[in-house]
Amino acid sequence: MKRPLALYAAAAFAFLYLPLLTLAAFSFNSSRFTVWEGFSLRWYAAAWGDAQLLEAAGNSLIIAVAATGIATAAGTLCAYALWKRRSPAVSGLLYATLVTPEIVMGVALLAFFQWTFRSLDLRLGMHTVILAHVAFSIAYVVLVVLARLRTMDATIEEAALDLGATPWRAFREVTLPGILPAVGAAALLAFTVSFDDYVITSLVAGVDSETLPMVIYAMARRGANPAVNAVCSVLVVGFGALILASERLRRSA
């Protein structure tokens, strides 16, 4: 049984990673097409010199950092509240947000923003993208942090309260240090999810808030552009490193 299972695992990994390896290989190809003509860094230089790509990457970083900060803070406190007072209904609603199709959530958020902003005379822009990203990434933070809280001994915090600590001080000095690795892992996960999102972002973004996935999709639709291969290769390596770091933090939690 070991050999067939090993072959099955190898085939599964090949199916997952061969397209990514092919993408990375052709990002170093001197040719514009998928015919190997020699090693070159011209497409990385082209991507670096593309003003539209750089502006979109900057927008994506700003949105992802802001959404991650808000979602991590709010999600951690929400997880703490669910740990202190168990609520199966609220926990179930969190899972519901994860399985809701992105197109449905995007349309719902767009309708909500249009209805809300009509009376406030506001328009879609960077702020709506950040709020939308907080809306769908906060569930990831809650679930990761809540999983760590459920393995903690609640009597430690109760002992701090018995010794005269306020609830906020007990949380800050006793509970928070114990869940900090999980909070870090949740933040890295939220950052990755926010930076990579396309469907919801494309529905709630304004004309001045194009993100990197939106620009890459538009460039890919216009035809072969090896600069896209270079950008995608950098993203795969960067977010692969973030995911590995997140997994290490989660295991140390």
Summary of the structure (lengths in Angstrom):
residues: 253
radius of gyration: 21.9
end to end distance: 34.8
largest distance: 72.5
contacts: 745
relative contact order: 0.14
helix: 80%
strand: 1%
